Amino acid sequence: MRSPTNPQISRRAATALTACALTLLAAATSFPAFAEDPAAYPTKPITIVVGYPPGGSTDLMGRLVGTELSNRLGQPVVIENVGGAGGTIGAQKVANAAADGYTLLVGANNELAIAKLVTKNVKYGINNFTPIGLIGSQPMVLVASTKSGVKNANEFTQLVKKNPGKFSYGSSGVGTALHLAGEMTKEQGGLFMTHIPYRGVAPLTNDLVGSNIEFGVFVLSSGLPHIKAGKVIALGTTEAKRSQATPDIPALSEFPQFKNVDITSWFALMGPANLPQPIAAKLKKALNDTLQSPDFRKKMEAAGSGVASPDVDMNKFLNTEIAKYTKIVKFAKIEE
């Protein structure tokens, strides 16, 4: 004869089975997103975050690189513009993202190497990223308004030295690479000028063209159209050598008083910290192949940018850049 079912035992069994199922479910969902097997990466679209609105130099780099990575990795690459706070909001988003290779950053030196030196609110550091590789760089250019009366870097130096504190130069904001380039120029030349931070390149351009400010610093690609149109006067670029894109504009370093001026605006592909090695290696290969593509090089040069070498040691490069910026920030006492 069959024994009657004990309701208490059934309830205990059901409770135990439920607990077991919940435990298994929790364990399954707690696995990292790359549990799909890093060797199979990528199996879905990749997002590249750009910390600026569409249309700027970093956005252009992101879109050029995104197209190339998509072609080489066989998955769509979507550009997500997360503007604000000088690129740091976008960088923070990537620093907080899952280390699965599906959220990457195309960032500039502003948010990757300078921001933490000048802004206390920046919580991330370079250790919160996995460097994939350097994409390229372009110099900045020191310009004068057409009514300033100067035509070259020597005349600029003479005018400012004769009138300490009388003249100003503008940049696209406090703590940007443009600001630091201006301060490096001041330090090297022994000049006393006032920095005027603008909320972006557009208002700076308006004031320079309208001669409401005497001098300014542009990223080369932003300044070149106005230089060619004769609306501002190029005094010198900020890399150690003349840019191939503008061989007719001297480098500031060609003038003895600015011989050590060497600062660029650069762009890098980064992932969140602790990116699995197989994923990082696959991304690095795709980027390296991109950097050696003649078509990519042609597009970069048209934008006024040089293409980085695939052999750049990113850790050494970043540490060297941060050390350079730290010196300038201390000299200029820059802080937000």
VOBA-1610 file (N, C-alpha, C; in pm, whole numbers, padded with zeros to 5 digits, always signed):
BEGIN
Met+00085-00118+00000Met+00000+00000+00000Met+00090+00124+00000Arg+00052+00224-00083Arg+00135+00343-00100Arg+00121+00435+00021Ser+00236+00487+00070Ser+00233+00576+00186Ser+00178+00711+00145Pro+00097+00774+00227Pro+00044+00906+00197Pro+00157+01009+00193Thr+00139+01106+00108Thr+00242+01212+00094Thr+00239+01303+00215Asn+00361+01334+00266Asn+00372+01424+00381Asn+00378+01569+00329Pro+00276+01650+00354Pro+00275+01787+00302Pro+00395+01868+00347Gln+00442+01846+00470Gln+00555+01924+00521Gln+00682+01894+00444Ile+00699+01759+00414Ile+00818+01721+00338Ile+00812+01780+00197Ser+00696+01783+00135Ser+00681+01837+00000Ser+00715+01985-00003Arg+00667+02056+00100Arg+00696+02199+00104Arg+00846+02223+00120Arg+00910+02141+00207Arg+01055+02154+00226Arg+01130+02126+00095Ala+01086+02022+00025Ala+01151+01987-00102Ala+01136+02098-00204Ala+01015+02153-00210Ala+00989+02261-00306Ala+01074+02383-00274Thr+01083+02415-00142Thr+01163+02530-00099Thr+01309+02510-00135Ala+01357+02387-00112Ala+01497+02356-00143Ala+01524+02366-00293Leu+01430+02315-00373Leu+01447+02322-00518Leu+01447+02466-00568Thr+01357+02548-00509Thr+01351+02689-00546Thr+01480+02760-00511Ala+01531+02735-00391Ala+01656+02797-00349Ala+01771+02757-00440Cys+01772+02631-00476Cys+01877+02580-00564Cys+01870+02648-00701Ala+01747+02662-00752Ala+01729+02726-00883Ala+01774+02871-00880Leu+01739+02940-00770Leu+01779+03081-00758Leu+01930+03095-00749Thr+01992+03001-00677Thr+02138+03003-00665Thr+02205+02985-00800Leu+02153+02889-00879Leu+02208+02864-01011Leu+02189+02984-01104Leu+02069+03046-01093Leu+02041+03163-01175Leu+02135+03278-01141Ala+02154+03300-01011Ala+02243+03408-00966Ala+02385+03383-01013Ala+02427+03259-01005Ala+02563+03225-01048Ala+02579+03250-01197Ala+02473+03214-01273Ala+02480+03232-01418Ala+02489+03378-01456Thr+02410+03460-01391Thr+02407+03602-01426Thr+02526+03677-01369Ser+02600+03617-01274Ser+02716+03686-01216Ser+02842+03666-01298Phe+02836+03577-01400Phe+02953+03557-01482Phe+02983+03683-01562Pro+03108+03715-01587Pro+03139+03832-01669Pro+03075+03821-01807Ala+03052+03939-01868Ala+02986+03939-01998Ala+03068+03865-02103Phe+03201+03860-02085Phe+03284+03793-02185Phe+03291+03643-02164Ala+03202+03586-02079Ala+03198+03441-02061Ala+03158+03371-02188Glu+03115+03449-02291Glu+03083+03392-02421Glu+03206+03327-02485Asp+03326+03351-02428Asp+03454+03303-02478Asp+03525+03416-02550Pro+03625+03474-02487Pro+03697+03586-02547Pro+03752+03557-02686Ala+03783+03430-02712Ala+03839+03395-02843Ala+03739+03417-02956Ala+03608+03417-02922Ala+03505+03436-03024Ala+03474+03584-03050Tyr+03529+03672-02969Tyr+03503+03816-02979Tyr+03542+03870-03116Pro+03461+03960-03173Pro+03332+04010-03124Pro+03216+03936-03189Thr+03108+03923-03115Thr+02990+03854-03168Thr+02869+03947-03177Lys+02889+04076-03147Lys+02779+04173-03153Lys+02839+04312-03174Pro+02757+04412-03199Pro+02809+04547-03224Pro+02893+04602-03109Ile+02990+04685-03145Ile+03080+04750-03051Ile+03045+04899-03045Thr+03049+04955-02926Thr+03025+05099-02909Thr+03156+05169-02880Ile+03185+05274-02957Ile+03298+05362-02928Ile+03241+05492-02871Val+03278+05523-02748Val+03234+05646-02683Val+03332+05758-02718Val+03277+05872-02756Val+03355+05994-02778Val+03302+06099-02681Gly+03389+06157-02602Gly+03345+06246-02495Gly+03314+06388-02539Tyr+03280+06407-02666Tyr+03253+06541-02719Tyr+03136+06534-02817Pro+03073+06647-02845Pro+02965+06648-02944Pro+03018+06614-03083Pro+02929+06579-03175Pro+02973+06551-03313Pro+03039+06672-03377Gly+03135+06645-03465Gly+03195+06752-03544Gly+03334+06794-03504Gly+03379+06760-03383Gly+03512+06799-03338Gly+03619+06702-03385Ser+03743+06732-03349Ser+03855+06649-03394Ser+03851+06509-03334Thr+03813+06497-03206Thr+03806+06364-03144Thr+03693+06282-03204Asp+03581+06347-03232Asp+03469+06278-03298Asp+03512+06228-03436Leu+03586+06309-03510Leu+03635+06267-03641Leu+03724+06144-03629Met+03816+06145-03530Met+03903+06029-03509Met+03822+05904-03478Gly+03720+05922-03390Gly+03637+05808-03352Gly+03566+05747-03471Arg+03516+05831-03560Arg+03443+05781-03676Arg+03535+05717-03779Leu+03652+05775-03799Leu+03747+05714-03891Leu+03793+05577-03841Val+03827+05571-03712Val+03872+05444-03654Val+03758+05344-03646Gly+03638+05392-03611Gly+03523+05302-03600Gly+03493+05230-03730Thr+03500+05302-03841Thr+03476+05241-03973Thr+03579+05133-04002Glu+03705+05163-03973Glu+03812+05066-03999Glu+03800+04942-03910Leu+03770+04963-03782Leu+03756+04848-03692Leu+03639+04760-03734Ser+03529+04823-03776Ser+03413+04746-03822Ser+03451+04657-03939Asn+03525+04713-04034Asn+03566+04635-04152Asn+03656+04518-04113Arg+03740+04539-04013Arg+03837+04436-03977Arg+03785+04333-03877Leu+03689+04372-03795Leu+03636+04281-03693Leu+03504+04216-03733Gly+03444+04265-03840Gly+03322+04201-03891Gly+03197+04229-03811Gln+03197+04337-03732Gln+03078+04376-03655Gln+03058+04527-03668Pro+02932+04571-03660Pro+02909+04717-03665Pro+02976+04786-03546Val+03025+04907-03569Val+03081+04990-03463Val+02998+05118-03457Val+02938+05142-03343Val+02849+05256-03323Val+02923+05365-03245Ile+02917+05489-03291Ile+02977+05601-03220Ile+02873+05662-03127Glu+02907+05673-02999Glu+02817+05734-02901Glu+02885+05861-02848Asn+02828+05975-02881Asn+02881+06103-02833Asn+02825+06134-02695Val+02914+06136-02595Val+02875+06166-02457Val+02951+06292-02417Gly+02902+06407-02459Gly+02972+06532-02438Gly+02958+06583-02295Gly+03050+06674-02260Gly+03042+06740-02130Gly+03169+06728-02050Ala+03198+06834-01973Ala+03311+06837-01880Ala+03443+06803-01948Gly+03464+06859-02066Gly+03592+06841-02134Gly+03626+06698-02167Gly+03525+06618-02198Gly+03548+06478-02236Gly+03548+06380-02121Thr+03542+06430-01997Thr+03557+06340-01882Thr+03432+06257-01853Ile+03315+06305-01893Ile+03193+06226-01869Ile+03197+06100-01955Gly+03235+06115-02080Gly+03248+05999-02167Gly+03355+05903-02120Ala+03469+05958-02078Ala+03578+05873-02029Ala+03536+05796-01905Gln+03463+05862-01815Gln+03417+05795-01694Gln+03322+05681-01728Lys+03239+05701-01829Lys+03145+05595-01870Lys+03221+05470-01914Val+03327+05488-01988Val+03405+05372-02033Val+03482+05310-01917Ala+03534+05393-01829Ala+03604+05340-01711Ala+03512+05253-01627Asn+03383+05285-01625Asn+03286+05209-01546Asn+03225+05091-01622Ala+03254+05079-01750Ala+03189+04977-01834Ala+03245+04838-01807Ala+03169+04738-01847Ala+03214+04599-01836Ala+03338+04578-01924Ala+03433+04502-01873Ala+03558+04477-01947Ala+03536+04361-02044Asp+03449+04385-02142Asp+03416+04280-02238Asp+03449+04316-02381Gly+03504+04436-02403Gly+03542+04477-02537Gly+03432+04538-02620Tyr+03314+04553-02563Tyr+03202+04609-02639Tyr+03177+04756-02610Thr+03252+04814-02517Thr+03246+04958-02492Thr+03390+05009-02486Leu+03425+05091-02584Leu+03560+05143-02596Leu+03556+05296-02597Leu+03673+05357-02586Leu+03684+05502-02587Leu+03786+05545-02691Val+03748+05641-02775Val+03847+05716-02850Val+03858+05849-02777Gly+03970+05867-02709Gly+03987+05984-02624Gly+04109+06064-02662Ala+04113+06187-02613Ala+04225+06278-02638Ala+04302+06301-02509Asn+04415+06370-02520Asn+04497+06394-02402Asn+04423+06477-02297Asn+04325+06559-02341Asn+04250+06638-02243Asn+04193+06551-02131Glu+04114+06451-02169Glu+04045+06370-02068Glu+04128+06253-02017Leu+04227+06208-02095Leu+04303+06091-02055Leu+04425+06124-01969Ala+04486+06240-01991Ala+04612+06268-01922Ala+04616+06400-01847Ile+04529+06495-01884Ile+04536+06628-01824Ile+04431+06650-01717Ala+04308+06604-01742Ala+04193+06640-01657Ala+04217+06611-01510Lys+04273+06497-01480Lys+04292+06460-01339Lys+04394+06550-01269Leu+04481+06612-01346Leu+04582+06701-01289Leu+04524+06836-01248Val+04412+06874-01311Val+04361+07010-01289Val+04222+07014-01227Thr+04151+06900-01228Thr+04012+06899-01180Thr+03994+06796-01070Lys+03961+06842-00951Lys+03947+06751-00837Lys+03830+06653-00853Asn+03729+06691-00931Asn+03610+06607-00944Asn+03632+06485-01033Val+03743+06478-01104Val+03770+06362-01191Val+03813+06244-01104Lys+03734+06138-01107Lys+03756+06024-01017Lys+03841+05912-01080Tyr+03846+05908-01212Tyr+03920+05800-01276Tyr+04065+05843-01300Gly+04149+05743-01323Gly+04288+05768-01359Gly+04326+05680-01476Ile+04447+05690-01521Ile+04490+05612-01637Ile+04485+05463-01608Asn+04494+05426-01480Asn+04488+05284-01443Asn+04348+05225-01456Asn+04248+05308-01482Asn+04112+05260-01501Asn+04085+05221-01646Phe+04190+05221-01728Phe+04175+05186-01870Phe+04277+05081-01912Thr+04242+05010-02018Thr+04338+04922-02087Thr+04376+04992-02216Pro+04499+05039-02230Pro+04540+05106-02355Pro+04545+05007-02471Ile+04476+05039-02579Ile+04483+04955-02699Ile+04592+05009-02791Gly+04593+05140-02812Gly+04699+05196-02894Gly+04675+05342-02926Leu+04783+05408-02968Leu+04778+05547-03010Leu+04729+05551-03154Ile+04639+05645-03183Ile+04582+05656-03318Ile+04663+05757-03399Gly+04683+05873-03344Gly+04755+05977-03417Gly+04760+06104-03336Ser+04816+06206-03395Ser+04827+06334-03326Ser+04832+06446-03427Gln+04806+06565-03378Gln+04825+06682-03462Gln+04872+06797-03375Pro+04952+06885-03431Pro+05000+06996-03350Pro+04890+07097-03326Met+04917+07185-03234Met+04835+07303-03219Met+04910+07418-03286Val+04843+07529-03303Val+04904+07641-03372Val+04874+07770-03298Leu+04979+07847-03271Leu+04964+07978-03209Leu+04932+08077-03319Val+04824+08154-03301Val+04783+08249-03404Val+04769+08389-03345Ala+04771+08487-03433Ala+04752+08627-03395Ala+04636+08684-03475Ser+04566+08779-03415Ser+04461+08849-03489Ser+04527+08938-03594Thr+04454+08970-03699Thr+04511+09050-03807Thr+04543+09192-03763Lys+04481+09238-03654Lys+04506+09373-03605Lys+04611+09380-03494Ser+04672+09267-03464Ser+04772+09265-03356Ser+04902+09332-03399Gly+04926+09335-03530Gly+05047+09398-03581Gly+05167+09307-03590Val+05152+09176-03556Val+05266+09084-03563Val+05246+08984-03676Lys+05358+08946-03737Lys+05354+08855-03851Lys+05427+08724-03825Asn+05508+08717-03719Asn+05583+08595-03692Asn+05613+08584-03543Ala+05674+08473-03503Ala+05697+08446-03361Ala+05795+08544-03297Asn+05892+08595-03374Asn+05986+08691-03317Asn+05917+08824-03286Glu+05832+08871-03376Glu+05758+08994-03352Glu+05661+08977-03235Phe+05602+08859-03225Phe+05513+08826-03113Phe+05589+08837-02981Thr+05708+08779-02975Thr+05788+08780-02852Thr+05827+08924-02814Gln+05870+08999-02910Gln+05912+09137-02883Gln+05796+09221-02830Leu+05679+09207-02893Leu+05563+09287-02853Leu+05519+09255-02710Val+05510+09125-02680Val+05462+09084-02548Val+05563+09119-02440Lys+05692+09105-02469Lys+05794+09137-02369Lys+05799+09287-02339Lys+05770+09368-02437Lys+05769+09513-02415Lys+05646+09559-02337Asn+05543+09475-02337Asn+05416+09511-02273Asn+05367+09398-02183Pro+05443+09365-02076Pro+05404+09251-01991Pro+05266+09271-01929Gly+05182+09170-01947Gly+05050+09173-01888Gly+04945+09245-01969Lys+04984+09309-02078Lys+04888+09387-02159Lys+04806+09297-02251Phe+04868+09189-02298Phe+04802+09107-02401Phe+04747+08977-02344Ser+04651+08921-02417Ser+04586+08797-02375Ser+04591+08694-02488Tyr+04582+08570-02449Tyr+04564+08464-02549Tyr+04445+08378-02506Gly+04375+08323-02602Gly+04257+08242-02572Gly+04278+08095-02607Ser+04204+08011-02535Ser+04201+07867-02565Ser+04057+07821-02553Ser+04034+07693-02581Ser+03898+07640-02575Ser+03856+07601-02434Gly+03938+07631-02332Gly+03896+07602-02195Gly+04013+07576-02102Val+03988+07590-01973Val+04090+07565-01871Val+04130+07418-01870Gly+04259+07392-01868Gly+04308+07255-01857Gly+04306+07176-01986Thr+04273+07240-02098Thr+04277+07170-02226Thr+04420+07167-02278Ala+04443+07084-02379Ala+04576+07079-02440Ala+04612+07216-02499Leu+04512+07289-02548Leu+04537+07422-02603Leu+04586+07518-02495His+04524+07510-02378His+04566+07592-02265His+04710+07560-02227Leu+04740+07431-02215Leu+04875+07392-02176Leu+04979+07430-02281Ala+04940+07426-02409Ala+05032+07468-02515Ala+05063+07617-02501Gly+04961+07696-02467Gly+04984+07838-02445Gly+05075+07864-02328Glu+05055+07789-02220Glu+05138+07807-02101Glu+05281+07759-02124Met+05298+07654-02202Met+05433+07609-02235Met+05505+07716-02316Thr+05433+07779-02409Thr+05493+07886-02489Thr+05533+08004-02400Lys+05446+08041-02306Lys+05479+08149-02212Lys+05603+08115-02131Glu+05607+07993-02079Glu+05721+07953-01995Glu+05851+07958-02073Gln+05849+07899-02194Gln+05972+07893-02273Gln+06020+08032-02314Gly+05924+08120-02347Gly+05962+08252-02395Gly+05978+08356-02286Gly+05950+08319-02161Gly+05959+08415-02052Gly+05859+08528-02067Leu+05736+08493-02106Leu+05634+08593-02138Leu+05528+08602-02028Phe+05472+08720-02014Phe+05362+08742-01919Phe+05239+08781-01999Met+05144+08689-02010Met+05018+08709-02080Met+04905+08653-01996Thr+04785+08700-02020Thr+04668+08651-01948Thr+04596+08547-02033His+04562+08435-01972His+04486+08331-02042His+04337+08359-02031Ile+04267+08356-02146Ile+04122+08372-02150Ile+04061+08241-02195Pro+03993+08167-02104Pro+03931+08041-02145Pro+03794+08064-02209Tyr+03773+08002-02324Tyr+03644+08010-02393Tyr+03571+07877-02379Arg+03442+07881-02402Arg+03362+07758-02398Arg+03360+07695-02538Gly+03476+07650-02580Gly+03487+07586-02710Gly+03559+07674-02811Val+03578+07616-02931Val+03656+07682-03035Val+03577+07792-03105Ala+03445+07773-03120Ala+03365+07870-03197Ala+03371+08012-03140Pro+03347+08033-03010Pro+03356+08170-02958Pro+03498+08226-02960Leu+03598+08139-02944Leu+03737+08184-02955Leu+03764+08235-03096Thr+03717+08160-03194Thr+03736+08198-03334Thr+03671+08334-03362Asn+03549+08351-03313Asn+03478+08477-03336Asn+03556+08597-03281Asp+03612+08580-03161Asp+03684+08692-03099Asp+03818+08719-03168Leu+03885+08614-03215Leu+04011+08633-03287Leu+03987+08700-03421Val+03889+08650-03493Val+03858+08707-03625Val+03810+08851-03610Gly+03735+08877-03502Gly+03687+09012-03477Gly+03788+09100-03405Ser+03908+09049-03380Ser+04016+09122-03311Ser+03975+09170-03173Asn+03890+09091-03105Asn+03855+09121-02966Asn+03957+09062-02869Ile+04044+08976-02920Ile+04155+08921-02843Ile+04273+08912-02939Glu+04394+08931-02886Glu+04510+08943-02975Glu+04564+08809-03024Phe+04567+08708-02934Phe+04631+08582-02969Phe+04545+08464-02925Gly+04572+08347-02984Gly+04497+08229-02947Gly+04569+08103-02990Val+04522+07991-02938Val+04579+07860-02972Val+04467+07772-03026Phe+04487+07717-03144Phe+04393+07625-03208Phe+04457+07487-03223Val+04376+07383-03229Val+04421+07259-03290Val+04437+07288-03438Leu+04540+07237-03500Leu+04572+07274-03637Leu+04453+07257-03732Ser+04381+07146-03721Ser+04270+07122-03812Ser+04160+07226-03796Ser+04143+07279-03675Ser+04042+07382-03651Ser+04087+07519-03699Gly+04217+07547-03686Gly+04268+07678-03721Gly+04300+07696-03868Leu+04330+07585-03936Leu+04379+07594-04073Leu+04284+07667-04169Pro+04154+07641-04166Pro+04065+07713-04259Pro+04072+07865-04241His+04086+07911-04117His+04090+08055-04090His+04227+08114-04128Ile+04331+08031-04114Ile+04465+08074-04156Ile+04468+08090-04308Lys+04416+07990-04379Lys+04416+07993-04525Lys+04332+08108-04578Ala+04224+08140-04505Ala+04135+08249-04548Ala+04191+08387-04512Gly+04305+08390-04440Gly+04366+08517-04403Gly+04295+08587-04288Lys+04214+08514-04214Lys+04139+08575-04103Lys+04221+08583-03975Val+04320+08494-03962Val+04416+08500-03851Val+04554+08470-03907Ile+04657+08504-03832Ile+04795+08486-03877Ile+04862+08375-03797Ala+04915+08275-03866Ala+04984+08164-03800Ala+05124+08207-03759Leu+05155+08191-03630Leu+05288+08226-03578Leu+05377+08104-03565Gly+05318+07988-03544Gly+05399+07867-03532Gly+05320+07751-03478Thr+05355+07630-03519Thr+05292+07508-03468Thr+05371+07459-03347Thr+05310+07369-03271Thr+05365+07336-03139Thr+05441+07204-03132Glu+05453+07132-03243Glu+05536+07011-03243Glu+05682+07050-03266Ala+05770+06957-03235Ala+05913+06985-03249Ala+05953+07012-03393Lys+05879+06953-03488Lys+05908+06974-03629Lys+05784+07026-03700Arg+05806+07084-03816Arg+05692+07133-03895Arg+05597+07019-03930Ser+05469+07050-03933Ser+05371+06951-03972Ser+05377+06928-04122Gln+05367+06802-04164Gln+05365+06771-04307Gln+05242+06831-04375Ala+05136+06852-04296Ala+05014+06909-04352Ala+05029+07059-04381Thr+05124+07125-04310Thr+05143+07270-04328Thr+05292+07303-04332Pro+05362+07259-04436Pro+05507+07281-04441Pro+05547+07428-04448Asp+05451+07516-04482Asp+05481+07659-04492Asp+05468+07732-04358Ile+05416+07663-04254Ile+05405+07724-04121Ile+05521+07673-04035Pro+05607+07761-03983Pro+05720+07713-03903Pro+05675+07653-03771Ala+05756+07565-03718Ala+05735+07518-03581Ala+05790+07624-03487Leu+05723+07643-03374Leu+05773+07740-03276Leu+05915+07705-03233Ser+05946+07575-03230Ser+06078+07531-03185Ser+06191+07577-03276Glu+06158+07629-03396Glu+06261+07681-03485Glu+06314+07816-03437Phe+06242+07880-03345Phe+06284+08008-03290Phe+06356+07981-03157Pro+06474+08037-03137Pro+06555+08004-03018Pro+06480+08016-02886Gln+06395+08117-02872Gln+06325+08137-02745Gln+06220+08030-02718Phe+06183+07953-02821Phe+06081+07849-02805Phe+06135+07711-02843Lys+06267+07694-02832Lys+06329+07572-02885Lys+06279+07444-02820Asn+06227+07453-02698Asn+06182+07332-02630Asn+06029+07315-02632Val+05960+07396-02711Val+05816+07380-02722Val+05786+07254-02805Asp+05719+07160-02745Asp+05683+07035-02814Asp+05562+06974-02744Ile+05445+07003-02795Ile+05321+06952-02735Ile+05219+06933-02846Thr+05147+06824-02841Thr+05051+06791-02947Thr+04915+06758-02886Ser+04817+06754-02973Ser+04687+06700-02935Ser+04682+06559-02993Trp+04673+06459-02906Trp+04678+06321-02954Trp+04550+06244-02919Phe+04533+06131-02986Phe+04410+06052-02974Phe+04448+05905-02956Ala+04375+05837-02868Ala+04408+05697-02838Ala+04281+05614-02828Leu+04295+05485-02857Leu+04186+05388-02839Leu+04209+05316-02706Met+04109+05321-02620Met+04121+05264-02485Met+04000+05176-02455Gly+04022+05076-02370Gly+03913+04995-02318Gly+03911+05008-02166Pro+03809+04955-02101Pro+03809+04954-01955Pro+03926+04873-01900Ala+03961+04896-01775Ala+04068+04819-01711Ala+04033+04671-01712Asn+04138+04588-01710Asn+04123+04442-01699Asn+04056+04380-01821Leu+04073+04439-01937Leu+04023+04380-02060Leu+04095+04247-02084Pro+04022+04138-02108Pro+04089+04008-02129Pro+04193+04016-02240Gln+04304+03950-02221Gln+04415+03960-02314Gln+04378+03922-02458Pro+04299+03815-02481Pro+04264+03782-02620Pro+04185+03894-02688Ile+04099+03961-02613Ile+04019+04071-02670Ile+04109+04191-02698Ala+04194+04226-02601Ala+04286+04339-02620Ala+04378+04314-02740Ala+04426+04191-02755Ala+04516+04157-02865Ala+04445+04168-02999Lys+04318+04125-03004Lys+04243+04133-03129Lys+04217+04278-03168Leu+04185+04360-03070Leu+04162+04502-03097Leu+04291+04571-03140Lys+04402+04537-03074Lys+04531+04598-03109Lys+04572+04562-03251Lys+04550+04437-03290Lys+04584+04397-03427Lys+04500+04474-03528Ala+04369+04488-03498Ala+04280+04561-03590Ala+04323+04707-03601Leu+04363+04765-03488Leu+04409+04905-03490Leu+04541+04917-03564Asn+04634+04826-03539Asn+04764+04831-03606Asn+04749+04819-03758Asp+04660+04729-03801Asp+04634+04715-03945Asp+04575+04844-04001Thr+04491+04909-03922Thr+04431+05036-03963Thr+04539+05142-03981Leu+04631+05151-03887Leu+04735+05253-03892Leu+04826+05238-04013Gln+04833+05118-04067Gln+04919+05093-04183Gln+04842+05098-04315Ser+04714+05132-04307Ser+04631+05140-04427Ser+04656+05272-04500Pro+04695+05269-04628Pro+04718+05393-04704Pro+04592+05481-04709Asp+04477+05419-04721Asp+04352+05496-04727Asp+04328+05571-04596Phe+04351+05503-04483Phe+04334+05568-04353Phe+04433+05682-04336Arg+04557+05659-04377Arg+04659+05763-04366Arg+04620+05888-04446Lys+04566+05865-04566Lys+04526+05976-04651Lys+04416+06059-04584Lys+04319+05991-04522Lys+04209+06061-04454Lys+04260+06137-04332Met+04353+06078-04259Met+04410+06145-04142Met+04489+06269-04182Glu+04569+06258-04285Glu+04649+06371-04331Glu+04560+06484-04382Ala+04448+06448-04445Ala+04354+06550-04492Ala+04294+06627-04375Ala+04288+06562-04259Ala+04235+06626-04138Ala+04344+06696-04058Gly+04466+06699-04112Gly+04576+06768-04044Gly+04644+06684-03937Ser+04618+06553-03937Ser+04674+06466-03832Ser+04779+06372-03888Gly+04880+06346-03806Gly+04976+06242-03837Gly+04927+06110-03781Val+04970+06000-03839Val+04930+05866-03794Val+05038+05809-03703Ala+04996+05752-03593Ala+05091+05698-03495Ala+05156+05570-03546Ser+05270+05540-03492Ser+05337+05414-03521Ser+05272+05301-03441Pro+05251+05185-03503Pro+05196+05071-03428Pro+05286+05024-03315Asp+05413+05067-03317Asp+05511+05020-03219Asp+05515+05104-03091Val+05430+05205-03078Val+05432+05291-02960Val+05402+05210-02834Asp+05487+05222-02734Asp+05464+05161-02603Asp+05370+05254-02527Met+05242+05216-02517Met+05141+05306-02463Met+05166+05342-02317Asn+05208+05249-02238Asn+05232+05278-02096Asn+05344+05381-02081Lys+05452+05363-02154Lys+05563+05458-02149Lys+05519+05594-02203Phe+05445+05592-02314Phe+05398+05716-02375Phe+05310+05794-02279Leu+05213+05728-02218Leu+05120+05797-02128Leu+05191+05854-02006Asn+05284+05777-01950Asn+05358+05827-01833Asn+05443+05948-01867Thr+05504+05947-01986Thr+05585+06061-02030Thr+05499+06185-02050Glu+05382+06166-02112Glu+05292+06279-02136Glu+05240+06338-02005Ile+05203+06252-01912Ile+05150+06300-01784Ile+05258+06379-01709Ala+05383+06330-01716Ala+05493+06403-01651Ala+05512+06541-01713Lys+05501+06550-01844Lys+05513+06678-01914Lys+05403+06774-01871Tyr+05279+06723-01867Tyr+05166+06809-01832Tyr+05171+06851-01685Thr+05220+06763-01601Thr+05231+06796-01458Thr+05321+06917-01438Lys+05430+06922-01512Lys+05524+07034-01502Lys+05457+07165-01546Ile+05381+07159-01657Ile+05315+07280-01707Ile+05207+07325-01610Val+05128+07231-01558Val+05020+07265-01465Val+05076+07332-01341Lys+05189+07284-01291Lys+05250+07344-01173Lys+05302+07484-01203Phe+05363+07501-01320Phe+05416+07632-01359Phe+05302+07735-01368Ala+05192+07694-01432Ala+05081+07788-01454Ala+04983+07792-01339Lys+05001+07703-01241Lys+04909+07696-01126Lys+04764+07680-01172Ile+04745+07582-01262Ile+04612+07558-01319Ile+04534+07469-01225Glu+04414+07508-01191Glu+04328+07425-01105Glu+04184+07468-01122Glu+04095+07369-01129Glu+03952+07398-01135Glu+03883+07349-01008
//
